[in-house]
Amino acid sequence: MPPGYECPCCILAAGGGTRLSQQRHIVARTPETLTLVNPRFWPNNPGSLIVVPVEHHENLYVLPSERWR
C-alpha cells in the first residue's frame, strides 16, 4: 500500500464516502460484506454490483479462504 493511500472500500465501510463512491451506492450490508452499485469510474459496466469485505484486505489473494466459502 503506498504512503498516504486511503482504501475507498474501508472509507465506505466506516460510513464515509469518496468523490466516486458514496453511502447511497450501498444496496446491502452484512457484518462481513458491503454490496454497492458500480461507481461511475466503471462506465462500461452499468448496473453492476460489487461485493467487498468490510474488513480491509490488500487484494483478492490475501482473503482468508475459511471465511469466504
Backbone as JSON Lines, residues from 0, in Angstrom:
{"i":0,"aa":"M","n":[0.85,-1.16,0.0],"ca":[0.0,0.0,0.0],"c":[0.91,1.24,0.0]}
{"i":1,"aa":"P","n":[0.72,2.15,-0.94],"ca":[1.57,3.35,-0.99],"c":[1.31,4.28,0.19]}
{"i":2,"aa":"P","n":[2.31,5.05,0.59],"ca":[2.12,6.01,1.68],"c":[0.97,6.97,1.37]}
{"i":3,"aa":"G","n":[0.14,7.2,2.36],"ca":[-0.98,8.13,2.21],"c":[-2.21,7.54,1.53]}
{"i":4,"aa":"Y","n":[-2.13,6.27,1.13],"ca":[-3.27,5.63,0.46],"c":[-4.41,5.44,1.44]}
{"i":5,"aa":"E","n":[-5.62,5.77,1.02],"ca":[-6.81,5.51,1.81],"c":[-7.71,4.59,1.0]}
{"i":6,"aa":"C","n":[-7.98,3.42,1.52],"ca":[-8.79,2.43,0.83],"c":[-10.24,2.93,0.71]}
{"i":7,"aa":"P","n":[-10.76,3.08,-0.51],"ca":[-12.12,3.58,-0.66],"c":[-13.17,2.63,-0.09]}
{"i":8,"aa":"C","n":[-12.9,1.33,-0.1],"ca":[-13.85,0.38,0.49],"c":[-13.9,0.52,2.0]}
{"i":9,"aa":"C","n":[-12.74,0.74,2.62],"ca":[-12.7,0.94,4.07],"c":[-13.41,2.24,4.46]}
{"i":10,"aa":"I","n":[-13.26,3.26,3.64],"ca":[-13.95,4.53,3.89],"c":[-15.46,4.31,3.86]}
{"i":11,"aa":"L","n":[-15.95,3.58,2.86],"ca":[-17.38,3.27,2.79],"c":[-17.83,2.43,3.98]}
{"i":12,"aa":"A","n":[-17.05,1.42,4.33],"ca":[-17.4,0.54,5.45],"c":[-17.5,1.31,6.76]}
{"i":13,"aa":"A","n":[-16.71,2.37,6.9],"ca":[-16.71,3.18,8.12],"c":[-17.81,4.24,8.11]}
{"i":14,"aa":"G","n":[-18.59,4.3,7.02],"ca":[-19.7,5.25,6.97],"c":[-19.41,6.51,6.19]}
{"i":15,"aa":"G","n":[-18.23,6.6,5.58],"ca":[-17.87,7.78,4.82],"c":[-18.12,7.6,3.34]}
{"i":16,"aa":"G","n":[-17.48,8.45,2.55],"ca":[-17.6,8.39,1.11],"c":[-16.41,9.04,0.45]}
{"i":17,"aa":"T","n":[-16.28,8.85,-0.83],"ca":[-15.23,9.47,-1.63],"c":[-15.92,10.24,-2.76]}
{"i":18,"aa":"R","n":[-15.12,10.88,-3.6],"ca":[-15.76,11.63,-4.7],"c":[-16.43,10.69,-5.7]}
{"i":19,"aa":"L","n":[-16.05,9.42,-5.74],"ca":[-16.64,8.46,-6.67],"c":[-17.64,7.5,-6.05]}
{"i":20,"aa":"S","n":[-17.52,7.2,-4.78],"ca":[-18.4,6.24,-4.11],"c":[-18.97,6.87,-2.85]}
{"i":21,"aa":"Q","n":[-20.28,6.78,-2.72],"ca":[-20.99,7.37,-1.58],"c":[-21.82,6.3,-0.87]}
{"i":22,"aa":"Q","n":[-22.26,6.6,0.33],"ca":[-23.11,5.69,1.08],"c":[-24.37,5.31,0.3]}
{"i":23,"aa":"R","n":[-24.87,6.22,-0.52],"ca":[-26.08,5.93,-1.3],"c":[-25.87,4.83,-2.33]}
{"i":24,"aa":"H","n":[-24.62,4.5,-2.64],"ca":[-24.32,3.43,-3.58],"c":[-24.43,2.04,-2.93]}
{"i":25,"aa":"I","n":[-24.44,1.99,-1.61],"ca":[-24.54,0.7,-0.9],"c":[-25.98,0.22,-0.95]}
{"i":26,"aa":"V","n":[-26.18,-1.0,-1.46],"ca":[-27.53,-1.55,-1.57],"c":[-27.78,-2.66,-0.57]}
{"i":27,"aa":"A","n":[-26.74,-3.23,0.01],"ca":[-26.88,-4.28,1.03],"c":[-25.62,-4.29,1.88]}
{"i":28,"aa":"R","n":[-25.81,-4.69,3.14],"ca":[-24.67,-4.78,4.06],"c":[-24.91,-5.92,5.03]}
{"i":29,"aa":"T","n":[-23.88,-6.71,5.26],"ca":[-23.89,-7.73,6.31],"c":[-22.72,-7.39,7.22]}
{"i":30,"aa":"P","n":[-22.55,-8.08,8.33],"ca":[-21.39,-7.82,9.17],"c":[-20.06,-8.06,8.44]}
{"i":31,"aa":"E","n":[-20.06,-8.91,7.41],"ca":[-18.82,-9.23,6.69],"c":[-18.65,-8.54,5.35]}
{"i":32,"aa":"T","n":[-19.76,-8.1,4.72],"ca":[-19.65,-7.57,3.35],"c":[-20.47,-6.31,3.12]}
{"i":33,"aa":"L","n":[-20.06,-5.58,2.08],"ca":[-20.84,-4.48,1.52],"c":[-21.13,-4.82,0.08]}
{"i":34,"aa":"T","n":[-22.34,-4.54,-0.37],"ca":[-22.68,-4.68,-1.79],"c":[-23.06,-3.29,-2.27]}
{"i":35,"aa":"L","n":[-22.35,-2.84,-3.31],"ca":[-22.62,-1.49,-3.8],"c":[-22.78,-1.46,-5.3]}
{"i":36,"aa":"V","n":[-23.54,-0.46,-5.76],"ca":[-23.72,-0.25,-7.19],"c":[-22.4,0.25,-7.74]}
{"i":37,"aa":"N","n":[-22.06,-0.26,-8.91],"ca":[-20.84,0.11,-9.6],"c":[-20.68,1.63,-9.67]}
{"i":38,"aa":"P","n":[-19.61,2.18,-9.13],"ca":[-19.42,3.62,-9.21],"c":[-19.14,4.07,-10.65]}
{"i":39,"aa":"R","n":[-19.24,5.35,-10.87],"ca":[-19.17,5.88,-12.23],"c":[-17.83,5.7,-12.93]}
{"i":40,"aa":"F","n":[-16.76,5.34,-12.2],"ca":[-15.49,5.19,-12.9],"c":[-15.4,3.87,-13.66]}
{"i":41,"aa":"W","n":[-16.46,3.08,-13.66],"ca":[-16.55,1.89,-14.49],"c":[-17.74,2.04,-15.44]}
{"i":42,"aa":"P","n":[-17.7,3.01,-16.34],"ca":[-18.86,3.32,-17.16],"c":[-19.27,2.19,-18.12]}
{"i":43,"aa":"N","n":[-18.38,1.27,-18.43],"ca":[-18.73,0.18,-19.34],"c":[-19.48,-0.95,-18.65]}
{"i":44,"aa":"N","n":[-19.72,-0.83,-17.35],"ca":[-20.44,-1.86,-16.59],"c":[-21.65,-1.26,-15.88]}
{"i":45,"aa":"P","n":[-22.57,-0.63,-16.62],"ca":[-23.72,-0.02,-15.95],"c":[-24.59,-1.07,-15.26]}
{"i":46,"aa":"G","n":[-25.02,-0.76,-14.06],"ca":[-25.91,-1.66,-13.34],"c":[-25.23,-2.8,-12.62]}
{"i":47,"aa":"S","n":[-23.93,-2.88,-12.67],"ca":[-23.24,-3.96,-11.98],"c":[-23.17,-3.7,-10.48]}
{"i":48,"aa":"L","n":[-23.04,-4.78,-9.72],"ca":[-22.86,-4.68,-8.27],"c":[-21.49,-5.21,-7.92]}
{"i":49,"aa":"I","n":[-20.92,-4.66,-6.86],"ca":[-19.62,-5.1,-6.35],"c":[-19.83,-5.55,-4.92]}
{"i":50,"aa":"V","n":[-19.32,-6.71,-4.57],"ca":[-19.37,-7.2,-3.19],"c":[-17.95,-7.16,-2.66]}
{"i":51,"aa":"V","n":[-17.75,-6.44,-1.56],"ca":[-16.42,-6.3,-0.97],"c":[-16.49,-6.63,0.52]}
{"i":52,"aa":"P","n":[-15.41,-7.13,1.08],"ca":[-15.4,-7.39,2.52],"c":[-15.35,-6.09,3.3]}
{"i":53,"aa":"V","n":[-15.99,-6.07,4.47],"ca":[-15.93,-4.91,5.34],"c":[-14.53,-4.75,5.93]}
{"i":54,"aa":"E","n":[-13.91,-5.87,6.26],"ca":[-12.55,-5.87,6.8],"c":[-11.56,-5.65,5.66]}
{"i":55,"aa":"H","n":[-10.57,-4.8,5.86],"ca":[-9.6,-4.5,4.81],"c":[-8.71,-5.7,4.49]}
{"i":56,"aa":"H","n":[-8.6,-5.98,3.21],"ca":[-7.65,-6.96,2.68],"c":[-7.0,-6.3,1.49]}
{"i":57,"aa":"E","n":[-5.69,-6.35,1.42],"ca":[-4.95,-5.62,0.39],"c":[-5.31,-6.06,-1.03]}
{"i":58,"aa":"N","n":[-5.59,-7.34,-1.22],"ca":[-6.01,-7.81,-2.54],"c":[-6.74,-9.15,-2.41]}
{"i":59,"aa":"L","n":[-7.27,-9.61,-3.5],"ca":[-8.05,-10.84,-3.54],"c":[-7.28,-12.05,-3.04]}
{"i":60,"aa":"Y","n":[-5.98,-12.05,-3.26],"ca":[-5.16,-13.22,-2.93],"c":[-4.87,-13.36,-1.43]}
{"i":61,"aa":"V","n":[-5.19,-12.37,-0.64],"ca":[-4.96,-12.47,0.8],"c":[-6.26,-12.63,1.59]}
{"i":62,"aa":"L","n":[-7.38,-12.82,0.89],"ca":[-8.63,-13.08,1.6],"c":[-8.52,-14.42,2.32]}
{"i":63,"aa":"P","n":[-8.91,-14.49,3.58],"ca":[-8.86,-15.77,4.3],"c":[-9.9,-16.73,3.73]}
{"i":64,"aa":"S","n":[-9.45,-17.81,3.13],"ca":[-10.34,-18.74,2.44],"c":[-11.4,-19.36,3.36]}
{"i":65,"aa":"E","n":[-11.06,-19.61,4.61],"ca":[-12.04,-20.24,5.51],"c":[-13.21,-19.32,5.81]}
{"i":66,"aa":"R","n":[-13.06,-18.03,5.59],"ca":[-14.13,-17.09,5.89],"c":[-15.03,-16.82,4.69]}
{"i":67,"aa":"W","n":[-14.56,-17.05,3.49],"ca":[-15.3,-16.64,2.3],"c":[-15.76,-17.82,1.45]}
{"i":68,"aa":"R","n":[-16.14,-18.89,2.05],"ca":[-16.64,-20.06,1.3],"c":[-18.11,-19.98,1.11]}
